[in-house]
């Protein structure tokens, strides 16, 4: 009988300080027991590792032979014995039922390739800003393969430290890749490109810490410009591979998107806008047209790049009235 764990939790660590002990303990306290915790120390110098209960036989500690989170995660995968990989970060808190809930969901849904989890975003001083609260509401609303696919070009639809997948899925995706944008978002976009299905169970499984030192706030790979480059690259290689496009929104985001897609040889025929002072003019050599001119471009795919609150609902309502289908005829990127 095999004594190998079914689940391997991959935890890269770089100077997580006093938060690391709580993060690790939240994994050790899981209701599900058949797991190992693979910790890869990415050259920390804060001595937080020494505070961990390293005598616990479920913990396997390694030093990253490379440098950075991508190297640490890929190295952790080579040390993992489990057939299922789960992610964790060194400053978040997994709720006690997390692994059990996600594993039950994954095994009960063989058509799902990658699962994430709902989160509660928090700060120690209880001052999570409105933007992150709205992001929490949005990301927790994406639970089915369809809603995740429809929203994947807006933002990363899966909180990275909640993710669980079979080892063979990770291998199929060739692990994490070092590009100029966020490594997790790149992985989900590659999964989308391969037609893999992503979903979430209904329960909140992780308390997701938001602090000024959070990587997404400090690393340039997580900048809006680099996220837009990621979206552009995968749009060019999926939905726009054989179709011309209209960009809905001729503001700064729409123009940057046009520049990115044009550099990837996409055929951008026009911008759509509702602002009367923009309609009839040109941006980047393309005409800016009104909504009622869409019929003249019936075969083009529409990429909506308007970030104004409420704009997505209005655009969706209009395009649905034109019998257009989200993900087939149009997609949102903002």
C-alpha positions as CSV (number, residue, x, y, z in Angstrom):
1,X,0.0,0.0,0.0
2,X,1.3,3.4,-1.0
3,X,2.2,5.8,1.8
4,X,2.6,8.8,-0.5
5,X,0.3,11.8,0.1
6,X,-2.4,12.5,-2.4
7,X,-2.1,16.3,-2.1
8,X,1.1,18.3,-2.3
9,X,0.8,21.9,-1.1
10,X,3.4,24.2,-2.8
11,X,4.5,27.1,-0.7
12,X,7.3,29.4,-2.0
13,X,8.7,31.7,0.8
14,X,10.6,34.9,0.6
15,X,10.9,37.0,3.8
16,X,7.3,36.5,5.0
17,X,8.3,37.4,8.6
18,X,6.0,36.7,11.4
19,X,3.1,36.0,9.0
20,X,4.7,32.8,7.8
21,X,4.1,30.8,11.0
22,X,0.3,31.5,10.8
23,X,0.2,30.6,7.1
24,X,1.9,27.3,7.6
25,X,-0.1,26.4,10.7
26,X,-3.3,27.0,8.8
27,X,-2.2,24.2,6.4
28,X,-1.1,21.9,9.2
29,X,-4.5,22.4,10.9
30,X,-6.5,21.2,7.8
31,X,-9.4,18.8,8.3
32,X,-8.0,16.8,5.4
33,X,-5.0,14.9,6.5
34,X,-3.4,13.1,3.5
35,X,-1.1,15.9,2.3
36,X,2.5,17.1,2.4
37,X,3.7,20.7,2.6
38,X,6.5,21.5,0.2
39,X,8.2,24.8,1.3
40,X,10.8,26.3,-1.0
41,X,12.8,29.1,0.6
42,X,13.7,31.6,-2.0
43,X,16.8,33.0,-0.3
44,X,15.0,34.6,2.7
45,X,17.1,36.4,5.2
46,X,14.6,37.1,8.0
47,X,14.9,33.8,9.9
48,X,11.1,33.2,9.7
49,X,11.7,29.6,8.5
50,X,13.4,28.8,11.8
51,X,10.1,29.6,13.6
52,X,8.3,26.8,11.8
53,X,7.5,23.4,13.4
54,X,10.0,21.7,11.1
55,X,9.8,18.5,13.1
56,X,6.3,17.9,11.6
57,X,6.9,15.1,9.1
58,X,4.4,16.7,6.7
59,X,6.7,19.6,6.1
60,X,9.5,19.2,3.5
61,X,11.8,22.2,3.3
62,X,14.0,23.0,0.4
63,X,16.2,25.9,-0.8
64,X,15.5,27.4,-4.2
65,X,18.4,26.6,-6.5
66,X,17.3,29.4,-8.7
67,X,15.8,32.8,-7.8
68,X,12.3,34.2,-7.8
69,X,8.8,32.8,-7.4
70,X,8.6,31.1,-10.8
71,X,11.8,29.1,-10.1
72,X,10.6,28.3,-6.6
73,X,7.2,27.0,-7.7
74,X,8.6,24.9,-10.5
75,X,11.2,23.5,-8.2
76,X,8.6,22.7,-5.6
77,X,6.7,20.8,-8.3
78,X,9.7,18.5,-8.9
79,X,9.8,17.7,-5.2
80,X,6.1,17.0,-4.8
81,X,5.0,13.4,-4.3
82,X,1.2,14.0,-4.6
83,X,-0.9,13.5,-7.6
84,X,-2.8,16.8,-6.8
85,X,-1.1,20.1,-6.4
86,X,-2.5,22.9,-4.2
87,X,-1.0,26.4,-3.9
88,X,-0.4,28.5,-0.8
89,X,1.4,31.7,0.0
90,X,3.4,32.5,3.1
91,X,1.2,35.4,4.3
92,X,-2.3,34.1,3.8
93,X,-4.6,31.9,5.9
94,X,-6.3,28.8,4.7
95,X,-9.5,28.1,6.4
96,X,-9.6,24.6,8.2
97,X,-11.9,23.0,5.6
98,X,-10.1,24.3,2.6
99,X,-8.2,21.2,1.3
100,X,-11.2,18.9,2.0
101,X,-13.7,21.2,0.3
102,X,-11.5,21.7,-2.8
103,X,-10.5,18.1,-3.1
104,X,-14.1,16.9,-2.8
105,X,-15.1,19.3,-5.5
106,X,-12.2,18.4,-7.8
107,X,-12.8,14.7,-7.5
108,X,-16.6,15.1,-8.0
109,X,-16.1,17.2,-11.2
110,X,-13.8,15.3,-13.5
111,X,-14.6,17.8,-16.3
112,X,-12.9,20.6,-14.2
113,X,-9.2,20.9,-14.8
114,X,-8.3,23.7,-12.4
115,X,-10.2,24.9,-9.3
116,X,-9.7,28.0,-7.3
117,X,-11.6,29.2,-4.2
118,X,-13.6,32.1,-2.9
119,X,-11.6,34.5,-0.6
120,X,-12.0,37.0,2.1
121,X,-9.6,39.9,1.5
122,X,-8.4,41.4,4.8
123,X,-5.8,43.7,6.3
124,X,-4.5,43.7,9.9
125,X,-5.7,47.2,10.3
126,X,-9.1,46.4,8.8
127,X,-8.8,49.1,6.2
128,X,-9.3,47.2,2.9
129,X,-10.2,49.8,0.3
130,X,-13.3,49.9,-1.8
131,X,-11.4,48.8,-4.9
132,X,-10.3,45.5,-3.3
133,X,-13.8,44.9,-1.8
134,X,-15.3,45.3,-5.3
135,X,-12.6,42.9,-6.6
136,X,-13.4,40.4,-3.9
137,X,-17.1,40.5,-4.8
138,X,-16.2,40.1,-8.5
139,X,-13.7,37.3,-8.2
140,X,-16.0,35.4,-5.8
141,X,-18.8,35.6,-8.3
142,X,-16.8,33.7,-10.9
143,X,-17.5,30.0,-10.0
144,X,-18.4,28.2,-13.2
145,X,-16.3,27.4,-16.3
146,X,-18.5,29.7,-18.4
147,X,-18.3,32.8,-16.1
148,X,-14.5,32.3,-15.7
149,X,-14.0,32.0,-19.4
150,X,-16.2,35.0,-20.1
151,X,-14.3,37.2,-17.6
152,X,-10.7,35.9,-18.0
153,X,-9.5,38.9,-20.0
154,X,-10.8,41.4,-17.4
155,X,-8.5,40.3,-14.6
156,X,-7.1,37.1,-13.1
157,X,-10.2,35.1,-12.2
158,X,-8.5,32.7,-9.8
159,X,-6.8,33.8,-6.6
160,X,-3.4,32.2,-6.9
161,X,-3.0,30.9,-3.3
162,X,-6.3,29.0,-3.6
163,X,-5.6,27.0,-6.7
164,X,-5.7,23.2,-6.9
165,X,-5.1,20.9,-9.9
166,X,-4.0,17.5,-10.9
167,X,-0.3,17.1,-11.4
168,X,-0.9,16.0,-15.0
169,X,-2.7,19.3,-15.7
170,X,0.3,21.2,-14.4
171,X,2.6,19.1,-16.6
172,X,0.3,19.6,-19.6
173,X,0.6,23.4,-19.1
174,X,4.4,23.1,-18.8
175,X,4.3,24.7,-15.3
176,X,5.0,28.3,-14.7
177,X,6.7,30.3,-17.4
178,X,8.8,33.4,-17.0
179,X,7.2,36.2,-19.0
180,X,7.0,39.9,-18.4
181,X,3.6,39.6,-16.7
182,X,2.1,37.8,-13.6
183,X,3.0,34.1,-13.6
184,X,-0.4,33.0,-12.3
185,X,-2.4,35.0,-14.8
186,X,-0.2,33.6,-17.5
187,X,-1.0,30.1,-16.4
188,X,-4.8,30.6,-16.4
189,X,-4.6,32.2,-19.8
190,X,-2.6,29.3,-21.2
191,X,-5.2,27.0,-19.6
192,X,-7.9,29.0,-21.4
193,X,-6.0,28.8,-24.7
194,X,-5.9,25.0,-24.3
195,X,-9.6,24.8,-23.7
196,X,-9.2,23.7,-20.0
197,X,-12.1,24.2,-17.6
198,X,-11.8,26.2,-14.4
199,X,-14.3,26.6,-11.5
200,X,-14.6,27.2,-7.8
201,X,-16.7,25.6,-5.0
202,X,-19.2,27.8,-3.2
203,X,-17.4,28.1,0.2
204,X,-14.8,30.7,1.1
205,X,-11.6,28.8,1.6
206,X,-8.9,31.4,2.2
207,X,-8.3,34.7,4.0
208,X,-6.3,36.6,1.4
209,X,-4.0,39.3,2.9
210,X,-3.8,42.7,1.4
211,X,-0.9,44.7,2.6
212,X,1.3,47.5,1.0
213,X,4.1,44.9,0.7
214,X,2.0,42.5,-1.3
215,X,3.7,41.4,-4.5
216,X,0.9,42.5,-6.7
217,X,1.4,46.0,-5.4
218,X,5.2,46.1,-5.6
219,X,6.3,43.9,-8.6
220,X,6.2,45.6,-12.0
221,X,5.0,42.3,-13.6
222,X,1.6,43.0,-11.9
223,X,1.3,46.5,-13.4
224,X,-1.8,47.4,-15.5
225,X,0.4,47.8,-18.6
226,X,1.8,44.3,-18.2
227,X,-1.6,42.8,-17.5
228,X,-2.8,44.5,-20.8
229,X,0.2,43.0,-22.6
230,X,-0.8,39.5,-21.3
231,X,-4.4,40.0,-22.4
232,X,-3.3,41.2,-25.8
233,X,-0.9,38.3,-26.4
234,X,-3.5,35.7,-25.6
235,X,-6.4,37.5,-27.4
236,X,-4.1,37.5,-30.5
237,X,-3.6,33.8,-30.1
238,X,-7.2,32.8,-29.4
239,X,-10.3,34.9,-30.2
240,X,-8.6,37.2,-32.7
241,X,-6.4,34.6,-34.4
242,X,-8.6,34.6,-37.5
243,X,-11.0,37.5,-37.0
244,X,-10.8,41.3,-37.4
245,X,-11.7,43.3,-34.3
246,X,-13.5,46.4,-33.1
247,X,-12.3,48.0,-29.9
248,X,-15.2,49.4,-27.8
249,X,-13.7,52.4,-26.1
250,X,-11.3,54.9,-27.6
251,X,-9.9,56.1,-24.3
252,X,-6.4,55.4,-23.0
253,X,-7.0,51.7,-22.4
254,X,-8.5,51.2,-25.8
255,X,-5.7,52.9,-27.5
256,X,-3.0,50.9,-25.6
257,X,-4.9,47.8,-26.5
258,X,-5.0,48.7,-30.1
259,X,-1.2,49.4,-30.1
260,X,-0.5,46.0,-28.4
261,X,-2.8,44.0,-30.7
262,X,-1.5,45.8,-33.8
263,X,2.1,44.9,-32.8
264,X,0.9,41.2,-32.7
265,X,-0.5,41.5,-36.3
266,X,-4.2,41.7,-35.3
267,X,-6.5,43.5,-37.7
268,X,-8.2,46.3,-35.8
269,X,-10.7,48.0,-38.0
270,X,-12.3,50.6,-35.8
271,X,-13.1,51.9,-32.4
272,X,-16.6,52.1,-31.0
273,X,-17.5,55.0,-28.6
274,X,-20.5,56.7,-27.1
275,X,-18.9,60.1,-26.6
276,X,-20.2,62.5,-29.3
277,X,-17.0,64.4,-29.4
278,X,-15.0,61.3,-30.3
279,X,-17.4,59.8,-32.8
280,X,-16.4,60.6,-36.4
281,X,-12.7,61.2,-35.5
282,X,-9.8,58.8,-35.8
283,X,-7.5,57.1,-33.3
284,X,-4.4,55.3,-34.4
285,X,-5.6,55.7,-38.0
286,X,-8.9,53.9,-37.3
287,X,-12.3,55.6,-37.4
288,X,-14.3,56.0,-34.2
289,X,-17.8,54.9,-34.9
290,X,-21.1,55.0,-33.0
291,X,-22.9,52.0,-31.6
292,X,-25.6,52.1,-34.4
293,X,-22.8,51.6,-37.0
294,X,-22.0,48.1,-35.7
295,X,-24.1,46.5,-38.3
296,X,-21.6,47.6,-41.0
297,X,-18.9,45.4,-39.2
298,X,-21.0,42.3,-38.6
299,X,-18.2,39.8,-38.8
300,X,-15.8,41.6,-36.5
301,X,-15.1,40.5,-33.0
302,X,-15.8,43.2,-30.3
303,X,-13.2,43.8,-27.6
304,X,-14.7,46.0,-24.9
305,X,-12.1,48.1,-23.1
306,X,-14.2,50.5,-21.0
307,X,-13.4,50.5,-17.3
308,X,-16.2,52.9,-16.1
309,X,-18.2,51.3,-13.4
310,X,-21.5,50.0,-14.8
311,X,-20.2,50.1,-18.4
312,X,-19.9,46.3,-18.7
313,X,-23.6,45.8,-17.9
314,X,-24.7,48.5,-20.3
315,X,-22.5,47.1,-23.1
316,X,-23.6,43.5,-22.4
317,X,-27.3,44.6,-22.5
318,X,-26.8,46.4,-25.8
319,X,-24.9,43.5,-27.5
320,X,-27.3,40.9,-26.2
321,X,-30.1,42.9,-27.8
322,X,-28.2,42.5,-31.1
323,X,-28.2,38.7,-30.6
324,X,-24.4,38.7,-29.9
325,X,-23.0,36.1,-27.5
326,X,-20.3,36.8,-24.9
327,X,-17.2,34.8,-25.6
328,X,-18.2,34.2,-29.1
329,X,-18.9,37.6,-30.6
330,X,-17.4,39.9,-27.9
331,X,-15.3,39.9,-24.7
332,X,-14.5,42.4,-22.0
333,X,-10.9,43.4,-21.2
334,X,-11.6,46.1,-18.6
